[in-house]
Every structure is written in C-alpha cells, then in structure tokens.
C-alpha cells in the first residue's frame, strides 16, 4: 500500500480492483443461480408436489376412502421432504453469507483516507527541492514520536539522518510524502506548506526507497514503469541501464516474463536495483533513502551505494541509515534522539564534538 500511495497509483489500483471485484461478483452470482437452478428449484418443486400429495391423501383418509397403510406411505414422502428443505436452507445461508461479505467490501470502499489534498490546491510547479521543517510534532497513540523538530535542507543537499531505533527517523520520511500529517508545526517544500500541495504533485516530487522493495508479480518493465506507466521505451531503457539491470533483463526468457511474487526470482540487490530504476524513471526532485541498503551484505551495499550516489546527484536527498560509512558520505549528518534533533553538522566535525554520535557509530 505504501508503494501504491507513494507512486500516485491509488486511482489506477482502485480501478483495477473494482474491475476484478465486479468480475468476481458476477461470477459468484452466476454460480449461486446455477446452484439454485440445479438443486434448489427441483427440490422446491418436489416439496410442493409432496405437499400436494399429503393434502390430497389426508382428505381421502378422513373421508374413509384411503387406508392407514397408504397413509403410512405418505409419511415416507414426508421424510423425503427434509433433504430438499435443508438444501434450500443451505442455499439461503450461502446467499446471506455472500451478502455479508459484500457488505464488508462496501464498508471498505466507504473508508475515507485521513490525508487528502486540500480543496483547490494549486499545482506545485517547478521544484528546487528546498525542505523546511518548523516545530514539527508527531505522536502515535499518545506517545510522542517527534517533538518540535526544526530542520532546513538546501536544494541538492545530501543529508544523513541517524539515530537509535525508535527515534522517529522513518516517521520523518512518512511526513515528507504525507503518508501522515504532523500534529503540530508544518513542513515546507520550496516555501509551500505540504498540506497546500496536491498529493499527486507531492508524490511525484518526493520519492522514497525502502529497505524492502515491493515488487509485483509482473514483468521487469512493468515493475519499473509502475510510477510512470506511460514512460517510453527509450526512457525505460535509460532507467534500466542507469540502475544496472541489463543482466537481469537479458536473462529473462522474454520481456513479459513475471518476476514472481514480491520478486522472488531476483536477489536482494537486484530487487533494490528495480527500486533505483523506478527512481531514475520518475526523476523526483527529492529522494528519501529509508535504510535502503539495510538488508544487504557489505559488498552489495558498497556496489549499490555508487548507484545511489549517481541517483542523488542534483537532487535533495535524505539518507536514513544506521551505517556510519554511508552517513559519512553525506554533506551533513543530523542526529535524532527521542524525537528531537540533538546535533548536526559535517561528519568529521560532528563526530569530534558529539559523544552520542560516536557511541551510535561505534555500536552500529
């Protein structure tokens, strides 16, 4: 879901879900009607016929024109009524269950997102990538996550955000793409409050790369094109080449071969490269690397970081990491502890001045 939202694909995925859901409902109704016609209707006719026999036989017994033994035969017919009646009850229960399921689906469709574009929000326009956080507070279930964060990131600057687990680093990343909104304070992009920017514009301008890339059971090209489905062949080829995916592409039997669920046909490093290719194709103004290499071995990290360095060139980049060697490559390091910025500055100077940063890097 996070990938869908960050890629501005909500409407596309909703349309695809509705189309598939409509097909499912149609198939379900056809199956129910077929079951009814094949079993329920004959059973109903049999039941009505048996009831007519009982009515007729009963009147004959009362009139004395029918023997008790014959009436016992009627009793046997009565027993035969049970099976079709039970079948009809089962059919009714099945229809009731289907109705309840459809009611739950309808309730899901009725859910409104917590974060929406402001009515009449003006387009973002050309983006330099200047990010400002002013007194940002965020809490989760009453527990403070960010407490009065102030931060200014210049256009094109690469900033490493470091801190212990639970210090609020990933929350800050979610704020930049408006997965959530701050409880207090504001976040500006080129001087505009993010809440005044259309979500589609914001999520085109800001792209997040996570530690665990989500890949669909679709072809390599479809996965790379996910955020930019109308990208041309030349742009796609450039993104694949820039991300180092030529070998992955060349070893596929054909362009339409799926990668498997969650990209199981690729290595961890190759799955990361698919995310990188998406970013090269999308060309965001702001890039957020949220522990993007955390699941990789040191050799793969070193290989991928050179690619990330090319990707971040000319882009405002926020690198969330716990690895000292990556943080030291940034223009500036920001240390976040207990939801507050405790220190910031160039790597060498900050390590000399901050015992907290030295402890963090030593324990990493």
Secondary structure, DSSP 8 states (H G I E B T S, - for coil): -HHHHHTT-HHHHHHHHHHHHHHHHHHHHHHHHHHIIIIIHHHHHHHHHHHHHHHHHHHHHHHT-S-HHHHHHHHHHHHHHHHHHHHHHHHHHHHHHHHHHHHHHHHHHH---SS---TT-----S----EEEEEEEEEETTEEEEEEEEEEE-TT-EEEEE-STTSSHHHHHHHHTTSS--SEEEEEETTEEGGGS-HHHHHHHEEEEESS----SSBHHHHHTTT-TT--HHHHHHHHHHTT-HHHHHTSSSTT-B--GGGTTS-HHHHHHHHHHHHHHH--SEEEEESTTTTS-HHHHHHHHHHHHHHHTTSEEEEE-S-HHHHTTSSEEEEEETTEEEEEE-HHHHHHH-HHHHHHHHH-
